[in-house]
Amino acid sequence: MRIGTAFHIEDENAHHAVGPLLLPAATYVASLDLLVQTFPYDYRLPGLIELVNGSPAFVDALLGVSCRADWQIEKWDAEVIRYRPDMRAMVRIEVLARAKNSEEIVARKAFAKVYREEGEGRQAFRLLEALWEKTSGDDFGFVVPRPITYVDAQQTLLMREARGTRLLQRVRKDDPAKVVHAIRLAARAIAGMHQLSLPEGMLPLARLDKVRQLSNVANTLAEYSPAHVAAIDELVLDIGRALGTGALAPTHFDLKQGQILLDDSRVTILDFDKMALGDPLVDVANIVATLRAEREGSNARVERRAGLAEAFIDEYFTHVPASWRDRFPAQFALATLVEAGTTGRGQRGRPEIVNRADRVASAIVHAQQVLAGNIN
């Protein structure tokens, strides 16, 4: 048995590790067949501890090899903002350097993503380079973080800091009129992403078996609520017939409001690790699902979100082929059922959903309404 670090960071609460490790980086307990690691050491993520400590490889990458000898590093601040032991880490870096022969000061801000597999990180860098080259020169309605380099030995991708406020924060805090404007900008940006022409072979073909997915969803929901088996089976058949076969397009496959930044009229989309050639309506359904008012707890939040899903849908389908819209209700109905079969994150504040059986019943009704053309 192998156990990694004892905590898991997935939000913006940064964890600082300062100075050398006070405990051994790794200890093997033979009697338990147990490997204990001391954060930020991670056997599978060799770049993590070097990022935290500011190793020369990363200093060179941010300042340039020729500059390092002439500059004194006065500050290297590395915040681990997301960390999944043995799998992946995201680190925010701020470096401050002073010229040795003058008072000139240089400040750099960047993000680093540490990968478990070398090939995975290198492919992510190649894709980000292609996306940057494509979107920085033409008006596709969005940009991506500018890549700096990929450090092979540490399996780490370095990229410039992206400007902007997350769409999720805009939705929660901005003036309602500004929120609608932000939603429409985001929809336009996502439509542009879905119609990018990338070099052949850059994106893998998504391995999505709709028949198997529908079967798995039906089995999961039936297990949660045996009383609704007949309704579930009928609904899944209806969704399968309506989905049909759509056009393949660059699809994010992990798109959330938190991965969309807005800075005035500039939209930045983040995190393309799962991007593949697939059904772009998967992304649209994911975003619309998070914009639905019923996911929020208080009446005030419900009122704030009224009409946002409709605004997003209206704007998005104005900028893509008309035939895409016909398939959206089925994809959204499927997303609704998939959500009902998950662990229930995002259901807080919904007292009417007290157990999984009730969640399934609610999802069935909503999916039926969606298939009938009512997206509300």
C-alpha positions as CSV (number, residue, x, y, z in Angstrom):
1,M,0.0,0.0,0.0
2,R,1.2,3.5,-0.7
3,I,-0.3,6.6,0.9
4,G,0.6,10.1,-0.3
5,T,0.4,13.5,1.5
6,A,-2.4,13.7,4.1
7,F,-4.2,16.7,2.7
8,H,-5.9,17.7,-0.5
9,I,-6.1,21.3,-1.8
10,E,-8.6,22.2,-4.5
11,D,-9.5,25.8,-3.8
12,E,-7.9,29.2,-3.6
13,N,-6.8,28.9,0.0
14,A,-3.0,28.8,-0.7
15,H,-0.7,26.6,1.4
16,H,2.8,27.9,2.0
17,A,5.8,25.7,2.7
18,V,8.8,27.7,3.8
19,G,12.4,26.6,4.0
20,P,13.8,23.1,4.1
21,L,11.8,20.1,5.2
22,L,12.0,19.5,9.0
23,L,11.1,15.8,8.6
24,P,12.5,13.3,6.1
25,A,11.0,13.8,2.6
26,A,9.7,10.2,2.6
27,T,9.7,7.4,5.2
28,Y,8.8,3.8,4.6
29,V,7.1,1.9,7.4
30,A,7.8,-1.7,6.6
31,S,5.4,-3.2,9.2
32,L,2.5,-1.4,7.5
33,D,3.9,-1.4,4.0
34,L,3.3,2.3,4.2
35,L,5.1,5.2,2.5
36,V,4.6,8.6,4.3
37,Q,5.6,11.8,2.4
38,T,6.3,15.2,3.8
39,F,4.7,18.1,2.0
40,P,5.8,19.5,-0.4
41,Y,7.8,16.4,-1.4
42,D,5.8,14.1,-3.7
43,Y,7.5,11.2,-5.4
44,R,5.2,11.3,-8.4
45,L,5.5,15.1,-8.8
46,P,9.2,15.9,-8.8
47,G,8.7,19.5,-9.7
48,L,6.6,20.4,-6.6
49,I,9.3,20.7,-4.0
50,E,11.6,22.5,-6.4
51,L,8.9,25.0,-7.2
52,V,8.3,25.8,-3.6
53,N,12.1,26.2,-2.9
54,G,12.8,28.2,-6.1
55,S,15.3,25.8,-7.8
56,P,17.6,27.3,-10.5
57,A,15.7,25.6,-13.3
58,F,12.6,27.6,-12.5
59,V,14.5,30.8,-11.8
60,D,16.2,30.4,-15.2
61,A,12.9,29.9,-16.9
62,L,11.3,33.0,-15.5
63,L,14.3,35.4,-15.6
64,G,16.5,33.9,-18.4
65,V,19.7,32.0,-17.9
66,S,21.8,34.9,-19.1
67,C,20.2,37.2,-16.5
68,R,20.4,35.0,-13.4
69,A,24.1,35.7,-12.7
70,D,23.5,39.5,-12.8
71,W,20.4,39.5,-10.5
72,Q,19.9,38.8,-6.9
73,I,16.7,37.0,-6.0
74,E,15.1,38.9,-3.2
75,K,11.7,37.1,-3.1
76,W,10.5,33.8,-4.3
77,D,6.9,33.2,-3.2
78,A,5.3,30.0,-4.2
79,E,1.7,29.3,-3.2
80,V,0.3,25.8,-3.8
81,I,-3.3,26.6,-4.8
82,R,-4.4,23.1,-5.9
83,Y,-2.9,19.8,-5.0
84,R,-3.9,16.2,-5.6
85,P,-1.2,13.9,-4.1
86,D,0.5,11.7,-6.6
87,M,-1.5,13.3,-9.4
88,R,-1.1,17.1,-10.1
89,A,-0.4,20.4,-8.5
90,M,-0.9,24.1,-9.4
91,V,1.4,26.7,-8.0
92,R,1.2,30.5,-8.1
93,I,4.7,32.1,-8.3
94,E,5.8,35.6,-7.6
95,V,9.5,36.4,-7.9
96,L,11.3,39.7,-7.2
97,A,14.9,40.2,-8.4
98,R,17.3,43.1,-8.0
99,A,20.1,43.9,-10.4
100,K,23.5,43.5,-8.7
101,N,25.1,46.5,-10.3
102,S,22.1,48.9,-10.1
103,E,18.8,49.6,-8.3
104,E,16.8,48.1,-11.1
105,I,14.1,45.7,-9.9
106,V,12.2,43.1,-12.0
107,A,9.0,41.4,-10.8
108,R,7.5,38.3,-12.4
109,K,4.2,36.5,-11.8
110,A,3.5,33.1,-13.2
111,F,1.6,29.9,-12.7
112,A,3.1,26.4,-12.7
113,K,1.3,23.2,-13.3
114,V,3.1,20.0,-12.2
115,Y,2.2,16.8,-13.9
116,R,2.6,13.2,-12.9
117,E,3.4,12.0,-16.4
118,E,6.1,13.6,-18.5
119,G,4.2,13.1,-21.8
120,E,1.0,14.5,-20.4
121,G,2.7,17.8,-19.4
122,R,4.6,18.1,-22.7
123,Q,1.3,17.6,-24.6
124,A,-0.4,20.2,-22.4
125,F,2.4,22.7,-23.3
126,R,2.1,22.0,-27.0
127,L,-1.7,22.5,-26.9
128,L,-1.4,25.7,-24.9
129,E,1.2,27.0,-27.4
130,A,-1.1,26.2,-30.3
131,L,-4.1,27.9,-28.6
132,W,-2.0,31.0,-27.7
133,E,-0.8,31.4,-31.3
134,K,-4.3,31.0,-32.6
135,T,-6.1,33.3,-30.3
136,S,-3.6,36.0,-29.6
137,G,-3.5,37.2,-33.2
138,D,-7.1,36.7,-34.4
139,D,-10.4,37.8,-32.8
140,F,-11.9,34.5,-31.5
141,G,-13.5,36.2,-28.5
142,F,-11.1,34.8,-26.0
143,V,-7.5,34.2,-25.1
144,V,-5.5,31.7,-23.1
145,P,-2.7,32.1,-20.5
146,R,0.6,32.7,-22.4
147,P,2.9,29.7,-22.1
148,I,6.4,30.3,-21.0
149,T,8.1,26.8,-21.2
150,Y,7.9,23.2,-20.2
151,V,10.6,22.1,-17.8
152,D,11.1,18.4,-18.7
153,A,13.1,17.3,-15.7
154,Q,10.5,18.6,-13.3
155,Q,7.5,17.7,-15.5
156,T,6.2,21.3,-15.1
157,L,4.4,23.7,-17.3
158,L,5.1,27.4,-16.7
159,M,2.6,30.0,-17.9
160,R,2.0,33.7,-17.5
161,E,-0.5,35.0,-15.0
162,A,-3.9,35.6,-16.6
163,R,-5.8,38.8,-15.8
164,G,-9.4,39.0,-14.9
165,T,-12.1,38.1,-12.4
166,R,-13.7,34.6,-12.4
167,L,-17.1,34.5,-14.0
168,L,-18.3,32.7,-10.8
169,Q,-17.5,35.8,-8.8
170,R,-19.1,38.1,-11.3
171,V,-22.3,36.1,-11.1
172,R,-22.4,36.2,-7.3
173,K,-21.4,39.9,-6.8
174,D,-21.7,42.1,-9.8
175,D,-24.6,44.4,-10.7
176,P,-27.3,42.2,-12.5
177,A,-27.0,44.1,-15.7
178,K,-23.2,43.7,-15.7
179,V,-23.7,40.0,-15.0
180,V,-25.8,39.5,-18.1
181,H,-23.2,41.3,-20.2
182,A,-20.5,39.0,-18.7
183,I,-22.5,35.9,-19.4
184,R,-22.9,36.9,-23.1
185,L,-19.2,37.6,-23.4
186,A,-18.4,34.2,-21.9
187,A,-20.9,32.5,-24.3
188,R,-19.4,34.2,-27.3
189,A,-15.9,33.1,-26.1
190,I,-16.9,29.5,-25.7
191,A,-18.5,29.5,-29.2
192,G,-15.2,30.8,-30.5
193,M,-13.3,28.0,-28.7
194,H,-15.6,25.4,-30.2
195,Q,-14.9,26.6,-33.7
196,L,-11.1,26.8,-33.5
197,S,-9.1,25.1,-36.3
198,L,-6.1,23.5,-34.6
199,P,-3.3,21.5,-36.3
200,E,-4.3,18.0,-37.3
201,G,-3.5,15.5,-34.6
202,M,-3.3,18.1,-31.9
203,L,-6.4,16.9,-30.1
204,P,-7.3,13.3,-29.3
205,L,-10.7,11.9,-30.3
206,A,-12.9,11.9,-27.2
207,R,-13.6,8.3,-26.1
208,L,-17.3,8.8,-25.3
209,D,-19.7,5.9,-25.8
210,K,-23.2,7.5,-25.5
211,V,-24.9,4.1,-25.3
212,R,-22.7,3.0,-22.4
213,Q,-23.0,6.4,-20.7
214,L,-26.8,6.3,-20.9
215,S,-26.8,2.8,-19.6
216,N,-24.6,3.6,-16.7
217,V,-26.6,6.7,-15.8
218,A,-29.9,4.7,-15.9
219,N,-28.4,1.9,-13.7
220,T,-27.1,4.4,-11.1
221,L,-30.4,6.3,-10.9
222,A,-32.4,3.1,-10.7
223,E,-30.2,2.0,-7.8
224,Y,-30.9,5.3,-6.0
225,S,-34.6,5.2,-6.7
226,P,-36.1,1.8,-7.7
227,A,-39.6,3.2,-7.7
228,H,-38.7,5.3,-10.8
229,V,-37.1,2.6,-12.9
230,A,-39.8,2.7,-15.6
231,A,-39.6,6.6,-15.9
232,I,-35.8,6.4,-16.0
233,D,-35.7,3.8,-18.8
234,E,-38.2,5.7,-20.9
235,L,-36.3,9.0,-20.4
236,V,-33.0,7.5,-21.3
237,L,-34.4,6.1,-24.5
238,D,-35.8,9.5,-25.4
239,I,-32.5,11.2,-24.7
240,G,-30.6,8.6,-26.8
241,R,-32.9,9.1,-29.8
242,A,-32.6,12.9,-29.6
243,L,-28.8,13.0,-29.1
244,G,-28.1,11.5,-32.5
245,T,-24.6,12.2,-33.9
246,G,-23.2,15.7,-33.8
247,A,-20.2,17.4,-35.3
248,L,-16.8,16.9,-33.7
249,A,-15.2,20.1,-32.4
250,P,-12.6,21.2,-29.8
251,T,-14.3,20.5,-26.5
252,H,-13.0,21.5,-23.1
253,F,-14.7,18.7,-21.2
254,D,-14.1,20.3,-17.8
255,L,-15.6,23.8,-18.3
256,K,-16.8,25.6,-15.2
257,Q,-17.5,29.2,-14.3
258,G,-14.3,29.3,-12.3
259,Q,-12.3,28.6,-15.4
260,I,-13.5,31.7,-17.3
261,L,-11.9,35.0,-16.4
262,L,-13.2,38.4,-17.5
263,D,-11.2,41.6,-17.7
264,D,-13.4,44.3,-19.2
265,S,-14.2,42.8,-22.6
266,R,-11.3,40.4,-22.5
267,V,-12.2,36.7,-21.8
268,T,-9.6,34.2,-20.8
269,I,-10.4,30.4,-20.7
270,L,-8.2,28.2,-18.4
271,D,-7.2,24.6,-18.0
272,F,-7.3,22.6,-21.3
273,D,-5.9,19.3,-19.9
274,K,-9.0,17.4,-20.9
275,M,-9.6,19.1,-24.3
276,A,-10.4,16.7,-27.1
277,L,-12.4,16.4,-30.3
278,G,-15.9,15.7,-29.1
279,D,-19.4,17.1,-28.7
280,P,-19.1,20.8,-27.8
281,L,-22.6,20.8,-26.3
282,V,-21.1,18.9,-23.4
283,D,-19.4,22.2,-22.4
284,V,-22.6,24.2,-23.0
285,A,-24.7,21.8,-20.8
286,N,-22.1,22.0,-18.0
287,I,-22.2,25.8,-17.9
288,V,-25.9,26.1,-18.2
289,A,-26.4,23.6,-15.4
290,T,-24.3,25.8,-13.1
291,L,-26.3,28.9,-14.1
292,R,-29.7,27.4,-13.1
293,A,-31.2,29.3,-10.3
294,E,-32.3,26.2,-8.3
295,R,-28.7,25.3,-7.5
296,E,-28.4,28.3,-5.3
297,G,-29.7,28.3,-1.7
298,S,-31.1,31.8,-0.8
299,N,-33.9,33.6,-2.5
300,A,-31.6,36.5,-3.2
301,R,-29.3,34.3,-5.1
302,V,-32.2,32.7,-7.0
303,E,-33.3,36.2,-8.1
304,R,-29.7,37.1,-9.2
305,R,-29.5,34.1,-11.4
306,A,-32.9,34.4,-13.1
307,G,-32.5,34.5,-16.8
308,L,-28.7,33.9,-16.9
309,A,-29.0,30.4,-18.5
310,E,-31.3,31.8,-21.1
311,A,-28.9,34.7,-21.9
312,F,-26.0,32.3,-22.2
313,I,-28.0,30.0,-24.5
314,D,-29.3,32.8,-26.7
315,E,-25.8,34.3,-27.2
316,Y,-24.0,31.0,-27.7
317,F,-26.3,29.7,-30.4
318,T,-26.1,33.0,-32.3
319,H,-22.5,32.3,-33.0
320,V,-22.5,28.5,-33.9
321,P,-24.1,26.5,-36.7
322,A,-27.9,26.5,-36.4
323,S,-28.0,22.7,-36.4
324,W,-26.2,22.5,-33.0
325,R,-29.2,24.0,-31.2
326,D,-31.5,21.1,-32.1
327,R,-29.4,18.6,-30.1
328,F,-28.9,20.8,-27.0
329,P,-32.0,19.8,-25.1
330,A,-31.0,16.2,-25.2
331,Q,-27.5,16.9,-24.0
332,F,-28.7,19.2,-21.2
333,A,-31.2,16.5,-20.1
334,L,-28.4,14.0,-20.0
335,A,-26.3,16.4,-17.9
336,T,-29.2,16.8,-15.5
337,L,-29.4,13.1,-15.0
338,V,-25.7,12.7,-14.6
339,E,-25.7,15.4,-11.9
340,A,-28.5,13.6,-10.0
341,G,-26.3,10.5,-9.9
342,T,-23.3,12.3,-8.4
343,T,-22.4,12.8,-4.7
344,G,-24.6,15.9,-4.4
345,R,-22.1,18.7,-4.4
346,G,-23.9,22.0,-5.1
347,Q,-27.2,20.8,-3.6
348,R,-26.8,22.7,-0.3
349,G,-29.6,25.1,0.4
350,R,-32.2,22.9,-1.4
351,P,-34.4,21.6,1.5
352,E,-36.7,19.9,-1.0
353,I,-33.9,17.5,-2.0
354,V,-33.4,15.5,1.2
355,N,-32.1,12.3,-0.2
356,R,-31.0,10.6,-3.4
357,A,-34.4,9.3,-4.3
358,D,-35.8,12.8,-4.1
359,R,-32.9,14.1,-6.2
360,V,-33.7,11.4,-8.9
361,A,-37.4,12.3,-8.9
362,S,-36.6,16.0,-9.3
363,A,-34.0,15.3,-12.0
364,I,-36.5,13.2,-14.0
365,V,-39.1,16.0,-14.0
366,H,-36.5,18.6,-15.0
367,A,-35.0,16.4,-17.8
368,Q,-38.5,15.8,-19.2
369,Q,-39.1,19.5,-19.2
370,V,-35.8,20.1,-20.9
371,L,-36.5,17.6,-23.6
372,A,-39.8,19.3,-24.2
373,G,-37.9,22.6,-24.9
374,N,-38.2,24.2,-21.5
375,I,-34.6,25.0,-20.4
376,N,-35.6,27.0,-17.3
